[in-house]
Amino acid sequence: MDLNPRGDVMAHSELTKEVSERGENMKMNEIKMKAKTLGVKVMATTKKADLIRQIQKAERNFDCFGAAKDYCDQLDCCFREDCLPLIKLKRRRSS
């Protein structure tokens, strides 16, 4: 479980903000924690992309992780940093 500087368990909004400020992609343990705080059931066999889509649904967003073709208009999505490289990789593989 991740702790904030005060030693408290981070709310998913704090975690999202911290990851965004670090400029890094979310790690699987961070994604699992975010899912649990939203009440999303986390299974050991659930793939990262599937778990992210479940989180997107729980947040009442489009569950579109990795599905965009050339452009992502979800500018406030906390998974954007993970998603956009995935989209570019898919484009290269299909070329």
Secondary structure, DSSP 8 states (H G I E B T S, - for coil): --B-TTSSB--HHHHHHHHHHHT----HHHHHHHHHHTT----TT--HHHHHHHHHHHTTS---TTT-SS----TT-TTHHHHHHHHHHHHHHH-
